[in-house]
Amino acid sequence: MTTEKKKLKFPSGFLWGTATSAHQVEGNNTNSDWWFWEQKNKGKILNVAEEKFKNKKFEPSGKCCDHYNLYKKDFDLIEKMHNNAHRLSIEWARIEPKKGEWDLDELQHYKNVLQDLKKRNIKVMLTLQHFSLPNWFANLGGWTNFKSPKYFKKYVEFVVKNLGELVDFWITINEPEIYVSMSYLQSYWSPQEKNIKKAGKVYFNMVRAHRKAYKIIHKILDKGNKKAKVGISANVMSFAAYKKHRLIELLFVYLADKLINHSFFDFTKKHHDFLGVNYYFRVRLKKEKGTLKPVVEEIKENERELSDMGWMIYPHGIFDVLMDFKDFNLPIYITENGIATTDDTKRCKFLIDHLTEIHHAIQTGVDVRGYFHWSLLDNFEWDKSFGPKFGLVDVNFKTLERKPKPSFEVYKNICSSNGLS
């Protein structure tokens, strides 16, 4: 008996791309709060539990991948990979280095970057704010300042008026819930303030900022039947109860899903033209012994397959998440999905397994229209410095040489055939 391999074909016009963020690849983002924070933390031991990064010292981003100067070489790579779309961000700190002062040279630089993509017939998904902030904005309290949405709106308005015709999709803010958690609840990131009251202020100011940005983008760009496409990128997780018949753990799952996966979308209803979904891992919640508190399962003890970040690899989770978000009745783009690993065979398997689950979701009626793999390049991974390797392309940070990995070829074949076996 023989078995025939079935080709999983994606919808016509499906977007295939990769994603990057400016601070993580450009280098020398000297007017940002992250640059200042990096200098302060230079040489400190990385605050991570994973064995691979233990006793490694924090190294500032510096010139990073020098994508700022080498963007054409990187765009040659995405063209070679048969990508028809690319997600990137621009740096607010470069464009508005001082409050109310616009750097026209930096604006021209980003115009050149976007024009280069358009010449290659690559659709542009542009992120306006990907964690890093201008120093002047941070010094005014950052997102804790009640006026922060107004400052953000002015920046957005300037960018849209000058670059709007070169952008196909707008991401106003990347992963607001992750920023709140890492900066104000766990205090790993700048400004490292563990303050639940400030965390709440930041969250709701980001909600207000997205609403304002959504409205101003549409006001400037909507003409006749041509409408702007605006959304956010939210980090979502697949939650499960440690014991599926324990009611309190099922309650934990429900509340975590509503708070982490849904709340920002719920607070900004009618201010999304699509949903941007970033998916990396699954979380299982259980009741702490002797209390009614929820705790996350210690997955290392169960010898599950993990990424180098210690995240559980669970491809079916992206299917669960997509089925959940189907209820919003909006187009969905996977704006980030990837794995930190030095084992590229593992990356190839991760890529194929997750795309298979996305295909299953599409077959059940979920309106998924694009996939952006994180990331094009090995890059600077925030408080983890240059430790984790997410890229389809290896970067030698001394010589800046780019070297495509085997996973690059796997993804190239998927993109060129609009499907996978």
C-alpha positions in Angstrom: 0.0 0.0 0.0 1.4 3.4 -0.9 0.5 6.8 0.6 0.5 10.0 -1.4 1.7 13.2 0.2 -0.9 15.8 0.3 0.0 19.4 -0.7 -1.4 22.0 1.8 -2.2 24.9 -0.5 -2.8 28.4 1.0 -5.3 30.9 -0.3 -4.5 32.9 -3.4 -2.9 36.2 -2.5 -1.7 34.9 0.9 1.1 37.1 2.2 4.4 35.5 3.0 7.0 37.5 4.9 9.4 37.9 7.7 9.4 40.5 10.5 12.0 42.7 12.2 12.0 45.6 14.6 14.2 48.7 14.1 16.0 48.8 17.4 16.8 45.1 17.2 18.5 45.2 13.8 19.4 48.8 12.8 22.1 49.7 15.3 23.1 53.0 16.9 19.6 54.1 18.0 21.3 56.6 20.3 18.3 58.9 21.1 16.1 56.1 22.6 15.4 55.0 26.1 16.7 51.5 25.3 20.1 52.8 24.3 20.4 54.6 27.6 19.3 51.5 29.5 21.8 49.3 27.7 24.7 51.5 28.7 23.6 51.4 32.3 23.3 47.6 32.3 26.5 46.8 30.3 28.4 43.8 31.7 25.7 42.7 34.1 24.9 38.9 34.1 21.8 38.2 32.0 18.7 37.7 34.2 17.5 34.5 32.6 17.0 31.0 34.0 17.9 29.1 30.8 21.1 27.1 31.0 22.3 28.3 27.6 22.5 31.9 28.8 23.6 31.4 32.4 26.6 33.5 33.4 26.6 35.4 30.1 27.0 39.2 30.4 24.7 41.7 28.8 26.1 43.3 25.7 24.6 46.6 24.4 23.1 46.6 20.9 25.8 48.9 19.4 25.8 48.6 15.6 23.7 45.5 15.9 23.1 44.0 12.4 23.7 47.5 10.9 20.4 47.0 9.0 20.2 50.8 8.9 23.0 50.8 6.3 22.6 47.3 4.9 18.9 47.2 4.4 19.2 46.7 0.6 21.3 43.5 1.2 18.6 42.3 3.6 15.8 43.1 1.2 17.8 41.1 -1.5 17.5 38.1 0.9 13.7 38.5 1.4 13.3 38.8 -2.4 15.4 35.7 -2.9 13.1 33.9 -0.4 10.1 34.8 -2.6 8.5 36.9 0.2 5.7 39.1 -1.1 5.4 41.1 2.2 7.7 42.4 5.0 7.0 43.7 8.4 9.4 46.3 9.8 9.3 49.2 12.3 10.6 52.7 12.3 12.2 54.5 15.2 10.2 57.3 16.8 13.5 58.3 18.6 15.2 58.9 15.2 12.3 60.8 13.6 11.5 63.0 16.7 14.8 63.1 18.6 13.6 66.1 20.6 10.0 67.0 21.5 8.3 68.7 18.6 11.5 68.6 16.4 11.5 66.4 13.3 14.6 65.0 11.7 14.0 65.3 8.0 17.2 63.3 7.2 15.9 60.4 9.2 12.5 60.7 7.5 14.2 60.6 4.1 16.1 57.5 5.2 12.9 55.6 6.0 11.3 56.9 2.8 14.2 55.3 0.9 13.8 52.1 2.8 10.1 51.8 2.1 10.5 52.8 -1.6 13.1 50.1 -2.0 10.5 47.5 -0.8 7.8 48.9 -3.1 10.2 48.7 -6.1 10.5 45.0 -5.4 6.7 44.7 -5.3 6.8 43.7 -1.6 3.9 44.8 0.5 4.8 46.9 3.6 3.5 46.3 7.1 4.9 49.1 9.2 5.0 49.2 13.0 5.0 52.7 14.5 6.1 51.8 18.0 8.0 48.5 18.9 8.9 48.9 22.6 11.7 51.5 22.3 10.8 55.2 23.0 12.5 58.6 22.4 14.5 59.7 25.5 12.5 62.9 25.8 9.3 61.0 25.9 10.7 58.6 28.5 11.9 61.5 30.6 8.3 62.9 30.7 7.2 59.6 32.2 6.8 57.6 29.1 3.4 55.9 28.8 2.6 56.7 32.4 2.1 60.4 31.3 -1.6 61.2 30.7 -0.5 63.3 27.7 1.4 60.4 26.1 -1.4 59.5 23.7 -1.4 63.1 22.4 2.4 63.0 21.9 2.1 59.7 20.1 -0.7 61.0 17.9 1.5 63.9 16.7 4.3 61.5 15.8 1.8 59.2 13.9 0.3 62.1 12.1 3.7 63.3 10.9 4.8 59.9 9.7 1.5 59.1 7.9 1.5 62.5 6.1 5.0 61.8 4.8 5.2 58.1 4.3 1.5 57.0 4.1 1.5 56.2 0.4 4.3 53.7 0.8 2.5 51.6 3.5 0.0 48.8 3.0 -0.7 47.9 6.7 -0.2 49.9 9.8 0.7 48.4 13.2 0.3 51.2 15.8 1.8 49.5 18.8 3.6 46.1 19.2 2.6 43.9 22.1 1.3 46.4 24.6 0.6 43.7 27.1 4.2 42.4 27.0 5.6 46.0 27.4 3.5 46.5 30.5 4.5 43.2 32.0 8.2 43.4 31.3 8.6 47.1 32.2 6.2 47.6 35.1 5.2 44.2 36.5 8.3 42.0 36.2 10.6 45.1 35.9 13.1 43.4 33.5 13.0 46.2 30.9 13.4 50.0 31.0 12.3 51.8 33.2 12.3 48.7 35.5 9.6 49.9 37.8 7.6 47.3 39.6 4.4 49.3 40.2 1.0 47.9 39.4 -0.6 51.3 39.5 1.8 52.6 36.9 1.2 49.4 34.9 -2.5 50.2 34.7 -1.8 53.8 33.6 0.5 52.6 30.9 -2.0 50.0 29.6 -4.9 52.4 29.3 -2.7 55.2 27.9 -1.7 52.7 25.2 -5.4 51.9 24.6 -6.1 55.6 24.2 -3.0 56.0 22.0 -4.1 53.3 19.6 -7.6 54.7 19.3 -6.2 58.2 18.4 -3.7 56.7 16.0 -6.4 54.6 14.3 -8.5 57.7 13.7 -5.8 60.0 12.5 -4.4 57.3 10.0 -7.9 56.8 8.5 -8.6 60.6 8.5 -5.4 61.3 6.5 -5.4 58.2 4.1 -9.0 57.3 3.4 -10.0 58.5 0.0 -13.1 57.2 -1.8 -13.0 53.4 -1.8 -9.3 53.4 -0.7 -9.2 52.7 3.0 -6.2 52.4 5.3 -5.6 49.1 7.1 -4.8 49.6 10.8 -4.3 47.2 13.7 -1.9 46.2 16.5 0.3 43.1 17.1 -0.7 41.3 20.2 1.3 38.6 21.9 -1.2 35.7 22.5 -0.7 32.4 24.3 -2.5 29.1 24.2 -3.7 28.6 27.8 -4.6 25.2 29.3 -5.5 23.8 32.7 -3.0 21.5 34.4 -5.9 19.2 35.3 -8.7 19.7 32.8 -11.5 18.7 35.2 -10.3 21.0 38.1 -12.8 23.9 38.0 -10.6 26.4 39.6 -7.8 25.8 37.0 -10.4 26.1 34.2 -11.3 29.5 35.8 -7.6 30.5 35.7 -7.5 29.7 32.0 -10.6 31.7 31.2 -9.4 34.7 33.1 -5.9 34.6 31.7 -7.2 34.3 28.2 -9.6 37.2 28.7 -6.9 39.4 30.4 -3.9 38.6 28.2 -5.3 37.6 24.9 -8.5 39.6 24.6 -8.5 42.7 26.8 -6.6 45.1 24.5 -8.8 44.2 21.6 -11.9 44.4 23.8 -10.9 47.9 25.0 -10.2 49.1 21.4 -13.3 47.6 19.7 -14.1 49.2 16.3 -10.5 50.4 16.1 -9.1 47.5 14.1 -9.2 46.6 10.5 -7.4 43.4 11.1 -5.9 41.4 14.0 -2.2 41.0 14.3 -1.3 37.9 16.2 2.1 37.0 17.6 2.2 33.4 18.8 5.2 31.6 20.4 4.2 29.1 23.1 1.6 27.4 25.3 1.1 28.0 29.1 -0.5 25.5 31.5 -1.9 26.9 34.7 -2.4 25.1 38.0 -3.4 25.9 41.5 -0.5 26.5 43.9 -0.5 23.9 46.7 -2.1 25.2 49.9 -3.5 28.4 48.2 -6.0 29.5 45.6 -3.3 31.2 43.6 -2.6 30.3 39.9 1.0 29.3 39.0 2.5 28.3 35.7 3.5 24.7 35.2 7.3 24.1 35.6 7.6 22.6 32.2 11.3 21.8 32.5 10.5 19.2 35.1 8.3 17.3 32.5 11.0 17.2 29.9 8.9 18.8 27.2 10.4 20.2 24.0 11.5 23.7 24.7 13.1 26.6 22.8 16.3 28.1 23.9 14.2 30.7 25.8 12.6 27.9 27.8 9.3 28.3 26.0 7.1 25.2 25.4 6.8 24.3 21.7 3.2 23.6 21.0 2.1 24.0 17.4 -1.5 23.1 18.0 -1.8 26.2 20.2 -1.8 28.5 17.2 -4.8 26.6 15.9 -6.6 27.1 19.2 -5.8 30.8 19.3 -6.9 31.3 15.7 -10.2 29.5 16.3 -10.7 31.7 19.4 -10.1 35.0 17.4 -12.4 33.9 14.6 -15.2 35.4 16.7 -13.9 38.9 16.0 -14.9 38.5 12.3 -11.8 40.4 11.2 -9.0 39.4 8.8 -6.0 37.9 10.8 -2.3 38.2 10.1 0.3 36.1 12.0 2.6 39.1 12.6 5.2 37.0 14.5 5.9 33.3 15.0 9.3 31.8 15.4 11.7 29.9 17.7 14.9 30.8 19.5 17.3 27.9 18.8 20.8 27.1 17.5 19.4 23.8 16.1 18.1 24.8 12.7 16.6 21.4 12.1 14.4 22.2 15.1 13.5 25.6 13.4 12.5 23.8 10.2 10.2 21.5 12.1 8.7 24.4 14.1 8.0 26.3 10.9 6.3 23.4 9.1 4.3 22.3 12.1 2.9 25.7 12.9 2.1 26.5 9.2 0.3 23.1 9.1 -1.9 24.2 12.1 -2.5 27.6 10.4 -3.7 25.8 7.3 -6.1 23.7 9.3 -7.5 26.9 10.9 -8.0 28.4 7.4 -9.8 25.2 6.3 -12.2 25.6 9.2 -13.1 29.1 8.1 -10.6 31.4 10.0 -9.8 34.4 7.7 -5.9 34.2 8.0 -4.4 36.3 5.2 -0.7 36.3 5.9 2.3 34.9 7.9 5.4 36.8 9.0 8.1 34.7 10.4 10.1 36.1 13.3 12.7 36.8 12.4 14.6 37.5 9.2 17.9 38.0 11.0 19.5 36.8 14.2 19.3 40.1 16.2 19.5 41.9 19.5 16.9 40.3 21.8 16.2 43.1 24.3 17.3 42.1 27.9 18.7 38.8 26.5 21.2 40.7 24.4 22.6 38.7 21.5 22.0 35.3 23.1 18.8 33.9 21.5 18.9 33.1 17.8 15.5 33.6 16.1 16.7 34.3 12.5 16.3 32.5 9.2 19.6 34.2 8.5 22.7 34.0 10.6 24.5 37.3 11.3 28.2 37.5 12.2 28.0 40.6 14.5 31.7 41.3 14.0 32.0 41.1 10.2 28.2 41.7 9.6 28.2 38.8 7.1 24.8 37.3 6.4 24.5 33.6 5.9 21.1 32.0 5.2 20.4 28.9 7.3 18.7 25.7 5.9 15.4 27.0 7.3 15.8 29.9 4.9 15.6 27.4 2.0 12.6 25.6 3.6 10.7 28.8 3.9 11.7 29.9 0.4 10.1 26.7 -1.0 6.9 27.3 1.0 6.6 30.9 -0.1 7.3 30.1 -3.8 4.8 27.3 -3.9 2.2 29.1 -1.6 2.0 25.8 0.3 3.7 22.9 1.9 3.8 19.1 1.8 
